[in-house]
Amino acid sequence: MARRALLDFEKPLVELEEQIEQIRQLARDSEVDVSQQLVQLETLASRRREEIFSALTPAQKIQVARHPQRPSTLDYIQLITDSWIELHGDRRGSDDKAMVGGVGRIGDQPVVMLGQQKGRDTKENMARNFGMASPGGYRKAMRLMEHADRFRLPIITFIDTPGAYAGVLAEEQGQGEAIAFNLREMFRLRVPIIATVIGEGGSGGALGIGVADRLLMFEHSVYTVASPEACASILWRDAAKAPTAAEALKITGADLLQLGVIDSVLREPSGGNHWAPLEAAATLRRAITENLAELQALSERELCDQRYAKFRRMGRFLDASTPEGAQTA
């Protein structure tokens, strides 16, 4: 079993983890009964982990969202589907590995599933371009969503990207146009769309597959118009002020739920999804199934109208200078 990577604020758990591993090794090498000590240490580690993760700052949540062992799009697809076939290509000569998708089945319900895919190590991240999709990736996503619309299959998307690829070649190939096209076309799709921020949801790269009837978000994921590092560089010309920017950007699930940007926050296992991926997948499958049942009760017209109204409501706020109850857009 691969050793779990620990984040800076998890360092208090290191000593306990080492003690637990030493006792397990002792149990394997001898006939000494260490079950009681093991239970005590595991209970203490679980309690400390819960204390740490229940009080994370936005900057710390970003670290969790970017954790190299956090479950990815393909991990969740394999865990929550009963069958799955990946489809490739945008039918315009490109097959972006940073965007994956295909058809699957959750229980008796056939669905189209797609999302950004990061790598586990440097080599795989290079192949996946760190989850930053090119224009071909967004065109592949749109091809799959049009397939879903044609055959009346619900669409499930998984958001996990620092942003769309911003290289010169991507701009030459129409990155902005590809994302804008997806934003427009997703509003007309006649099937339910459920999107989940499973890790890092950054900028237009996230929005390119994020126009959904239900936008879910894991507890320690982040969703932001720009990375805190980029925001700090723009405002203060100092990326070291990223923690301050993270506080101001309101990137956490609790903040975004209060602002009406997302629809639900999914609770994570103690220590984050990378500590218990099976439990995280069970939570996600249950949430998708419940939301899908609600959306499938609506007519196609109701579905499209509610999706449009949902996004029209975003960006409204109360201004202290306006009469109480008045809204400003």
N, C-alpha and C positions, 0 to 999 in steps of 0.2 A: 504493500500500500504506500502510495506517495506521501511524503511528509507534507502536512498542511502548512502553507505559507501564513505567517503571522504578521499582522499590521502593527504599526508602532504602538498604538494604544492597547493592543492585546498583549504586550510584553509581560504584564503581571501574571498572565496565564502560562507563560513559558515554563516556569519552575514546576508548577502543578502538572503540566503535561508531561514533563520529563519524569517526575516522580511516578505518575500513573504508568508510563511506559516501562519504567524500571521494575515496578511491581508485576506488571503483566509478563515481563521477561522472566522474572523469578518464578512465577507460577508455571510458565512453560518448561523451565529447566529443572524444577524440583516438584516434590509432592506437598509442599507447604501450602496450607489453606490461607490465602490472602484476600479472600472475597470481601471480608468486612472492611479491611483497610481500603480496598479498591472502591467499594461503594461510598465510603466517607469522602475520599479524595475526589471522586467523580461528582458527587453532590456539591462539594465545595467549589469545584471548577465550574459547574453549571450555574451556581449562584453568582459567582463573580462575573461570568460571561454575561449573564442576564443584566447585572448591574451596569456593566460597561456599555452594552448595546442599547440599553433603555435611555441612555443620556448622551447619545452621540451628537456632535455639532454637525452643521451642514458640511463643513470641510471633511470631517471624518466619514460622513455618509458617502461622500465622493470616493474615498478610498475603498470603502466596501463595495460600491457600485463597480469600481474598476478592478476588483480583486481577480487575479488571474485564474483562480479556481471557481469563480462564481459560475453557476450553470448558464450555458449559452442557449441560443435559439435551437440548435440541433439537439442539445441535451433535453430540453423541454419537449420538443416534438417527439423524440423517441420515448419519453417517459409518459406522456399523456395520451398518445394515440394508440389505437389497437391495430392499425395498419398505416403504412406511409410509403409513398413513392415520390422521390424528388424529381422535379422537372428542371430542365436547364435551358438557358438561352433566352435572348430577347427577340429573336427572329430578325435581328438586324446585324448579325455578325458578332455579337458579344455575349459572353457568359461570365458575368462578374461574380467571383467567388465570395465577395463581401456581402452579397445578398443571396439568400437561399430560399427555396420555396418548393411547394408541390401539393399533391392531394393526399388526404389522409382520412381517417375515420376515428371519431371519438364515440365509443359505444356504437350505436346504430346510426349516428349522424355523420354523413360525409361532409368534409370541409376542405377549403383551400387554406394552407398555412404558409406564411412567409415571414422573413425577418432578417436583420443584419446578423452576421456571424463573425465573431472575433476568433483569434487563435489562442491556444494554450501556452505556446512558447514563441520565441522570436521567429523561428523558421515558419511556423504556421501563421503567425501574425503577418509576416511578409506576404505569404500566399493569399491571405484574406484581406490584406491592406488595412489591418487593425480595425476591421469592421466599418471602414469608410467607403461607401459605395460610390461608384462612378455613374455617369449618366446611363450607361448600359444596365447597371443594377436597378435603377429606378424604372427603366423601361421594361426590364424583366418582371419586376414587381407588378407593373401595370398590366402586362400581358396576362399574368396569372390571375389578377383581379377581374379582368374582362372575361377570362375563362369561367371564373366563379359566377359572374353575373349572367353569362350565357346559359349556364346549366343550373342556375339558382342554388348555388352552394354558399353557405356562410363563409365569411372571410375572417381568419384569425391572424393578427400580425404581432410580431415581437420586436420591440424597439430596444436596440443596444448598440449605440454608436456615439463616438465623440463628435460626429458631424459628417456631412457629405465630403468626399474627397475634393480638396481645393487646389489641386495641381493645375498647371497650365493646360495640359492635354484635356483634362476634364472640362475646363472652361471652354476650350475650343470645340469640344463635342457637345456642348449645350447643357451643362450641369443645371444652371438656373431654370432653363426651359423645361428640362425633364422633371424637376421637382414641382414646378408650377403646374405643369400638365397633370401630374398626379393629384395635386391639391384640388384642381377643378373637377377632374373626372371622378374622383372618389365621392363627390357629393351627389352624382347622378346614379351611382350603383344601386340596384334594387334589392340587394341582399343585406342581411345584418353584417356589420363590421365591428369586431371587438379587437382593440389594440391593448397591449400590455407593455409597460416599461419594465423590462426585466433587469436592466443594469443602468447604463448611462444613456440618457436621451438628450442628444445635443443638436440644437439649432434646426435648420431646414432639413438636415439629414434625417432627423427623427420625424418631422412633419410629413415628409414624403410618403410615409406609410402610416401616418397617424390620424388621418381624418376618419374618425370612427364614431359609431353610435354609442359605444361605451369605451372609455379610456381608463384602464386599470393601471395600478402602479404598485410595485412591491415596496414595502416599508423602508428599505434602505437603498432604493434606487433614487436617481436624480433626473430631473427633466428641466431643461434650461434653454434660454434663447442663445446663450453663448457660454462657453466654459468660464469658470471663475478666473482662470489664468489669463484668458483673453480679455475678459472684462477689466481685470486689474491693470493689464498692460495698456488698455485704451484709456481708462480713467486716470490712472496714476503713473503710468509708464513704469510700473514695477510689479512684475508677476508674483513677487513675494507677498503681496497684499491679497492674494487669492482667497484666504480664509475670510477676510472682511467682505470681499465681493460675494462670496458664497452666502453669507448672512443676508446681504441686501437683495440678492437675486430671487429669493424665495423659491428654492429649487427642490425642497423636500415634499414628500407626499402630503404631510399634514398641512403645509402652507398652500399647496396647489389645490387640495380639496376645499379648503376654506375660500379660495379665490374662485372656485367653480371651474377650474381648468380640467381637472380629472374627476372621475365619477366614484372611484373607490380605491382605498388603500388596502393591500393584501398583507396581512401580518406574516413576518418571517420567523423561522425557527430561531431559538436562542443562539446567537453567534452569527446570524446571517444565513442566507441560502446555501452558501458553500459548505456550511457545517452539516447540513441535513438536506441534500438535494431531493431525496425521495419525498420528504415531507413538504418541501416547497412545491414540487410538481403536483402533489395531491391537492394542495391549496389552490393552485392555479387551475387545475382541471375542474375542480368544484365551482370556482368562480365563473369560468367560461361557460360551463353547463347551465348554471343558474341564469346568467345574463342572456345566454342564447335563447333559453326558453321564453324569457320575457319579450325579447325582440321578435321572435318568430310568431308571437301572438298578434303583431301589428300587420296592417296591410302595407303594400309597397309604397303607396302614397303617404301613409302615416310615417313610415320609416324615413323616407326622404325629407319630409317636412320637419320632423323632429330633429334630424341630423342638422339641417340648415339652421333651425332655430337655436340649437345648442351652441353652435359656433357664433351666431349673431349676438348671443348674450355675453360672450367673453369680451373683456376689456371695459366693461361698465364699472363705475366706481362711485362712491359717495364723496362729494366735495364739501369741505367745511364751509365754503363760501356760498353754497346753494341752500335753498330751503330744505329742512329735514324731510327725508324721504325722496327727494328729487335725485334722479340718476343722470350721470354724464357719461357720454360715450367717447 
